[in-house]
Structures are given as C-alpha cells and as structure tokens.
Amino acid sequence: MFKPEDISQIVARGSSLATIEQQILNFKSGFPFLRLTETAGIYHGLITLSDNEIQKYISVFENKVSQGLSLLKFVPASGAASRMFNTLFFALEELQNGTAISEILNDKEVALFLDQLTRFAFYGDLKVVASNRNKAIENVSFQEWLEYLLFENGLNYSSLPKGLLKFHSYHGEDRTPVEEHFVEGVLYAKNNESVVNLHFTVSPEHQQAFKKHVAEISPKYEQFFGVHFQVSFSQQKLSTDSIAVNPDNEPFRNNDGSLLFRQAGHGALLENLNDLDADLIFIKNIDNVVPDQYKAPTIAYKKALAGLLLNLQEQIFYYQKILREHHPASLESGFYAEAANFLENVLNITPPNNQYYSEKEELYHYFNHKFNRPIRVCGMVENQGEPGGGPFFAVNRDGSVSLQIVENSQIDFKNQEQSAIAKKASHFNPVDLVCAVKNYTGEKYNLLKFRDPETGFISGKSKDGKELKVQELPGLWNGSMSDWNTLFVEVPIATFSPVKTINDLLRKEHQVK
C-alpha cells in the first residue's frame, strides 16, 4: 500500500506509519456512535446559578487571581472568513453574468447588505478604496462595492481570517475580533501582575498578518488599560493531519503521486492546547465577540464559571491527595462511600452497570482514574437553532456514564431511542469553556491521554474531480475532552453572538449605540 517515498513523506510531517495505518482502519470500519442515556437539562446535569451564587463564585475567582493564579485565554482563530460572504459571491457572479440588479436584490440577504452598507465597521475603508480610484461615492456601483470588499485590489476580506476583519465601529474607532479579545482578556483574564496572556491558533499563511496587527494594537490597549499583553500563536501541526482515501479506502494520491493529507478539524487543536501552561484556561471562538456595551454578561459569567471550577477543583484535590498518599487497604469504607457520593452527585458520573467494585483495590483504581483528570466547566445556552454540541449523559469506553458534549455526527439518529433522546436537548455549547489542566501538586496533565480516539467522523469530499474521503479527529470540546471531569452551567444567550454571515454584524448585538 505504501511506497518508501510515502514513508518519507509521512515521517517528514511528524507523523508515523502506525498512525496512518490506524486512520486507514478507521475508514474501513467507521467510527462507532456514542450511546446516549439521557439528555442533560436544568436541575439534572445542567446547573443554573442564582445572582448570589454568581457573586460568590466571582469572589472565589478574584481571590485566587490575587494570590497568583496563572491565566490564559485560548482563541481558535484559524478559520477563514470566506464562508461569511457566500451570498455576496453568488450576487457578484450573477452581476458579472449580466443579471439585472433588480433581480439580484430579490435575495433578502443581498438587499439587506446593500441597504445597510454604511452601518458596517469597514464602510470607511471601502470609501478610502473608492477615493483611491477617484470614484465619487454616489457613482460606485453595487458590483464595484463587492469587488472593493472581497478582492485583493480592495480590502481582500474574502481571503482574510475572521480575526482581522473590522467587526465593530466605536464612533471613530473600529475594532477587529482580535481587539475585542484583547479587551475581554483585560476584563477577566488579567493576572495579579496586570499581565494578560492570550494565545491564538492561526493558519500558517495568516500568522504574519496576525503578528503585525497585534504589534500595532498592543501599545494602545496597554496604555489605556495599564496592562501588559503576552500574545503567542500556534498553528495546527502537520502531524495531526489525516490521510485522504478514495472510495475504496486506498490512499488518495495527488497528480504527482504523493499522498494527500487534510487538516483533521478543530480536534487537532488539542495538541496546541497541550503545549500551553496555565492554572486556568478560558476557551472561546474568535468570532463570538460583542462591543463593550454588551460585554457585562460575558465577563460576569466567565468569572463565575472560573470560580465554580476552582471551588470544584479544591474538592477534587482533596480526593487526589488522599488517594495518592494512602494504600487502598488503609482507606476506610467511609472514605470510599464519600468519594462515590461526590462522583455521582457532584460530577454526575455513575460506574459501569451502576455498580461499584466490590474489592477495595479495584474501587481504589476506579476512583484514582476518575479524580485524576483535567476539569472543564462548560457554558450552555438555550438551543435556538444554532449548530453545536448538546449536553447529554453518555456511556464512556469503560462503561461508566458521564456528562458529554455530543455533536450530531456522533449520534445514531436511525435508532429511535437515541434519536428521541437527542431531540430533547434544550441547550448547546457555544464554545464557552473554562479548563484546569493540573493536579493537586501542580503537575500538568498530558491532555492527549484523556481523549476518545473513537469519536472522529468521516465525510466525503472531492479533488481534481475525483471523489475522496476524509476523517476528522475527535472534536476539541467533545471527543478530545471526553475523559475530563465536567460540569455544565446555563449561561445567558447574551454571551453568544457569533458572526457566521456578513449580515450578522447588523444585529443589535454588534452595533454600537
């Protein structure tokens, strides 16, 4: 199947033949569906916080920060913005083909964009492009506006990453998502030395542009807020890419005979996260930002989730310490009963077949595994039709049942029971996570040991007119974190304002009053 030059190509990417052979086996056998036992909902796996509890956990968090807690804000930012403009690309193609603009404006999204063009933060830059071409604003055609916005002879927005587009206009000052994450970082991720650590995962072709933008904006925000920004970048590693295969599950080859590899989805970012070191890590997507006037709920809940995690972590550390420092036989039955109660009623973990082990040594090893894991607290918003993983109770590889963020691709909708459970989901995760990745001694976990390799998925693509299949790694916040201790917390929908299409920027959540 593989030639000597294939092996060289695989090794040069930092991968191994064993990894690629496993990927081929995955294509042949497929990935198993996750087995859901029930939906997590309010008062059953999904926590709601009262105003008093929010203030309590904010205080816990701020107190720990004052004592030297290290913080990091992790922002997946490698996504290109091109999909934001799909409707505009279609409109431009129609215009270039001679379709009348009156017909094109029958598309409500296109009509809205043109009608509200002056409300976009990038409108001032479009006017500069027009001026440089000696075009009076009133003489710029719709086709020209689109070309100025999308292509290299203008703003080139279709080729830029979302993080570098102008999202919000503050009456004379415009901000990109990167800038909004800077401001957010100051408001909940500043340490006791007034340092804000930010990490962006970016694509190789855009890293230099990100660095240039950060160099330009850092002095302004450092002076305004009286802080120092430590900004780092990383790219998805070539070693995490998966091989592509043809419909017969044989390696797909490029025209020059080389193997074709494809990026394996956001699950590949687990490697990036694993390389970082902080006591507490906030994870949030690049496009989920709002202007300052709408930031208050986000800041309050980010701190509250962090405080809740720290409170939970303190309790888990108690069990870790006892389990490490005592022999299984020396621990009293009362301790095991207490630990079992904590797992089941606080962490929502039930043992295989709902029965605990009868032998102390087996019970000890079960508890030792369940308590010695990374921790995450995940914000959940009410489901309003947006795509995203839902909160469920699911069966793990060891037979235990715990809380999991589950994507639709992991669910067997042909199974009536599983489909019925899935359709009851009332919430979803908008990539709103706070994570702790160290044990009670301060030793950092190897996060790669806590993922479920059987939670990837396979999809069909094409290249050069030929069909192929690709597979994605377990998603960062579902399969890649499936073996973490997890809590779900309801957060207000105001904390979730993603920008998936260009017209999302016209929503009130993205307009400065």
N, C-alpha and C positions, 0 to 999 in steps of 0.2 A: 504493500500500500504506500509506504513512504520510501523515497529515494535518499541517498546520502546528502544531496543538496537540500532536501526537505528538513532533515535533522539539523543541518547547519542553520537554516532559516529559523527553525523553532528555537534553537538554543540562543541565537542572536537576539531574539525577542525577550529573553529572560524566562522562557517557559521550559517545559520538559516534555519528552515524548510520552511519558506516563500520563501527564495532564491532558495532552491532546487525544491520546487513545481513550481516556475516560470520556472526553467530550463526544467522541465518535460513538461510544457505547450509549451515551445519553440520547443521541439522535436515534439510535436503533430501538432503544427500549422506551424512550419518552420519560417524562417526569411524573411521578405519582401525584394525585390531587391531595391536598391537605384535608383531613377529616374534621369537619366542624361538629361540635357537640351542642352548641347553642350560641345565640347572639349575646354579646355584652351590651348591657343597657344601663340606664340610670338605676342606681341602688343595687346593681348586680354586675360588678366588674367595671363600672364606669362611675367615677367619683364626681360629685358636684361640690364646689366649695362655697360656703357662705361668705359674706363680707368680712366677718370676724376671722374666719379661717384664712382668707386671703391675706389680711393684715398680719396675722400670726406667722404665716409662712414667709411673707416678705421680710419680717423682722428676723426670722431664723436665717434667711439667706444673707441679709445685710450684715448681721452679726458675724457670720462665718467669713464673709469677704473682708471685714475689718480685721480679722485675725490672720489674714494672709492666704485665703483660698485662691488658687490659681484658676483663671477663667479663660475660655477660648470660644469664639464664635466661628462656627464652621459653615461655610456657604457654598453649596454646589452651584457653580456659575459657568459651566462649560457649554450650556445649551445655546445654540444659535437662535437668532431672532427671526429667521426666515419664515417659520410657520405662522408668525403673527400676521404676516402680510399676504397670506394665500388669496384672500378675496381681492386684494388690490392687484396682485399679479394677474389674476384672471381678468379683471377690468382693463388693465393695461394691454393685455394681449388682444382683447376684443377691440379696443380703440385702435390698436395698430393694424387690425384686420379690417378697419373701416366701419365698424358697428357704430351707429349713432349714439351720442352720449345720452340722449333721452331714453334710449332702450337700456343702456347700462345702468342708469340711475333707478331702474325698476328694482334693482337689488337694494334692499333697505340698508344693508351694512355699508355698501359703497356710497349711497346717498347720504347717510349719516356722517361718514368720514368727510366728504366734500363740504357738507353744510356746516360742520363744526371744526373745520380745519384750523381756524385761528385759536382754538382752545387747547391745542396740543402744545406741550412744552417746547417742541422742536420747531414750531412755526417761525420763530425769529431766525433760526438758522436757515430755514427754507427761503426766507426773504433775502438773506445775505447771498445765497446761491443765485437767486433771480437777479439781484443787483449786480453781481459779478458778471452776469451775462447781459447787462444793460437792458433788462426787461422790467418794464413797469408792472407792479403787482396786478393791476387790473387787466393786463394783457397776457398774463400767464395762463395757459390752457390747463385743463384738468390732467391731460396726458403729460404735460411738462411738470406739473406738481409731482405726479407719481414718479417720473424719471428722476427729478431732483432728490426725492426722498429715498428711493430704492437703490440707485446705482452709483458707481464709483465716481462719475463726473459730478455727483452731488454729495449727499450725506452718506450714501452707501449703507443705509440701515439694514438692507436685506442680507448683507454679508457680515454684519457685526454681531457679537453676542449680546443678549438682552442687557447684561450688566452695564454696558457702555452707551445705551440709548438714553436720551433725555425723557424722563417719566413725568416729573412734576415741576411746575413753574411757580416760584415764590415771588411774584411781582418784581421782576428784575433779576432774579437769581434762579437758575434752573438746576435740577439735581438728577443725576443718574441713580439707578438702583444701588450701585456701589456706594455712592454718597449717603443714601438713606441707611444702608447697613452700617456705615461709619457712625451716623448719628444714633442709631439703635444701640450700637456697641457701647457708646458712651453712657447710655441711659440704663443698661442692665448688665453689661459685661466689662465694666471698668474695675480693676483690682484696687487694692488699698494703697498702691503707689501711683495711682492715676494713669495706669498703662492699660490700653485696650488691645487685646490680641485678636486679630482677625485672620482667618485662613480661607482663601478662595480656591476651589478646584476649577481649573480653566483648560481650554483646549490649546494645544501647542501653538497653533497659528495666531492665537489672540493674547498669549501671555505678555508679549512685549507691550501691546496696547494697554492692557490692564496695568502693568507696572508704570507706564507713562502717566496714565490717568491718576493713579494713586500718588505718584510723586507730585503731581500738580495740585491735588486737593488736600493732601495731608497738612501742609503748613497752615492753611486757612482754618481747618477744623481743630487742629491742635491749639492754635492761638485762641480761637473762640471759646473752646470748652476747657482749656487749661489741662490738656491730657497729652499723652504720647501714644501714637499708634505703632504697633508692631504688626506688620502685614506680611504674610507669607502666601506662597502659591504652590500648587502641585497640579500635576496632570495625571489622567488615568494612565496606569502603567501598561506598556505593551504586553507584559506577561499576563495581564488579566483579559486580553482579547481572546475571543473564542474562534475556532476554525469554522469556516463555512463548508457545507457539503451540498452535493447535488441531490436530486430527489431519491437517488438510490443509496444515499448515506455514504457515498465515496467523497473524499476531499475535493472541493471545488478548486479548479485551477484557473489562474489568470491566463491571458493570451500568451504570456511569456513562459508559461509552465509552472510559475511559482504558486504557492498556496495562498489562498485568500483568507485573511483574518478580519473579523469585525469587532468593534467595541461591544462589550458584554453588558451594557446598561448601567444604571446607577449603582448596582450592586458592586461594581468594580471599585467604587469609592471606599469600600471597607478597607482596602489596602492603604489608601491615603489617610483615612481616619486612624488607622492602626499605627501610623508613623508619628502621630502627634502626641503631645504630653501635656495634660492639664488635669486639675482635680474635677472640673466641671466643664462640659462641652455643650453649647447651645447649637442646634442644627436647624437651619431654616433656608428655604429656597431663595434664589436671587430675586425672583420677580414678585415675591409676596411682601411688598413694602407699601407704606402709605405716607402721605405728608404729615408733618409734625402735629397738626391739629387733631389727627385721628390716632396718634400713637399710644395714648394713655392706656387703653385696654391691653394692648400688646405688652407694654412694659410691666404693668401690674401682674399679668398672668405669667409672663416669663419668669419674673422674680418669685411668684408664688409656686410655680411648678418646681423651680430650683430649690426653694425652701422645703417643699414637701419631699423632694428627693433626698435632701440632706437629712431630714428627720428620719426617713425610712432607712437611709444608709447607716445612720448611727445604731439603729436597732439590728440591722443585718451584721454590722461589725461585731456586735456583742456575741452573736452566734458563731461568727467566723473565729473569733478569738478562743472561745471555749472549745470548739471542735478541733482547732489546731493544737491547743495546749493540753488536751486530755486524751487518754486512751479510751477507745469505745466502751470497754467494760467498766471503766471507772465512773462513767456518767450515770447519774440516777435516772430512773424511769420518768420522774417528773420533768427532767430537762427535755427528754425526747417528746413527751406529751406537749410541753410548752412550744417546742420547735415545730411540731406538727401542726399545732393550732395556728401559729404565725404564718406558716406556709399556706395553709388552706384559707384562712380568714382575712389575712392581710395581703399576701402575694397572689391569692387566687390560684394556687397550684394544688391539684389533687394527685395522689400517687397512682401508679398503674393499677387498673381494675378497682380503684377506690379503696385499696387495701395497703396498709403499711407493712413493711417487712417484719417478720416475727423475730429474727435474730438481730441482736444489738449491732453486730459488726456490719451486716447488710444495711440496717437502718442508718448507722453512722455514715456509711459511704454515700447513701442516697442524700442525706442532709448536707453532707460535705460538698457534694456537687451542686445542690440547689442554692446553697447560701454563698458559695464562692463563684460568683458570676458578675459580669457588668450589670449596671442598673440603668433603666431608662424610664422616664416619666413622659408620656405622650399626650399632647393636647388633642382633643377630639371635638369637631364641630358638627352641628346638626347637618344631616345629609340634605343638600338642596340640588341634587342632580350633578354635582361636580364629580369627576373621576377621582378615585383614590381608594386606598386600602381601608377596609372596615374593621371594627373591633369585634373579635369573636373569641370564644373558648374553642381551642383546637387540640387534637391529640398530637403529642410530640413523639419523636422517634423512640424514646424509652418507654412509651405507653402512658406517661403522665399527661395531664390536661392542664393547660395554662392559657393566659391571655396572649393573643397573637393579632398583629395587623395582617389582614389577609386581602390580597388582590383578587379580582375576578378570575384571572388566569389560573389561580390555584384552586378554584372551586369546581367541583363536578356538577354542573347545572343540569346534566341529564339525569342525575339522581334526584328523585323527587324530594326526599328528606333533606338532602344538602341544599337543594335549590330553595326550599321553603325556609330554611334557617337563614340563608344568605339574604333573602328578600325582606327579612325582618330587621335588617340593620338600619338603625336610626341615625348613625353618626359615621364619620370617616376621618382619617388622619390627614391633615393638610401639610405634612412635613413640619411638625412643630414638636421638637423633641429636646429634652434635657438629659444628658448622659453622664454617668460616672463610671470610670474605667479602671479604678484602682481598688485593691483590697485594703484591709484594716492596717496593714503595715506600710502602705504607700506604694506597694509593688503594682506595676501596671499589668493588666491582663493582656494576653495575646488574643485580640478580638477574632482572629481567624479561626480559633478553636470553638467559637460559640455560634457558628452559622450552620444552617442546614443545607448541605450541598444538593439535596433532592428537591429544592423548591425553585429551581430555574424554570424557564419555559422556552418553547421553540416556536419560531414564526417563519413564514415564507417571505422571501424577497426575490429580487432579480438583479442581474448584472450582465451588461452587454447582450441583452435579450435572452439570457438563459436563466432558468429557474434555479434557486438555491434555498437552502435552509440555514437559519442562524439560531443560536441559543443565547439567552441572557443568564447571567449569574443571579443567584438569589438577591432580590431587591435589598437595598441598604437598610430600609426600616421594616422589612418583613422577614424574608428568609435569612438575611445576613445577621439579623439580631434575634432570631427565633429562640435562641438559648440564653437570653438575657432575663433577669428579673424585671418585671414590667408592671407599671401602673398606668391606667387610662384616666384622664381627667377631662371633663367637659369644659371647653373654653368658648367664649362668645364668638359668633360668626364675624364680628368686627375685627377679629385678629387674622382673618383670612381674606385677602384681596389680591389674588393672583392676576397677572396680566398674560392671558393666553392669546388674545387677538388685539390688534391695534386699537379697536374701539373700546376695549376695557378701560383704557386710560380716560375715557369720557365719563365713567361712572363717578358719582359724587365722592366716593372714597379716594379718588385720585385727583380731585380738583381742589385747589387751594382757594379758600374764601377770601 
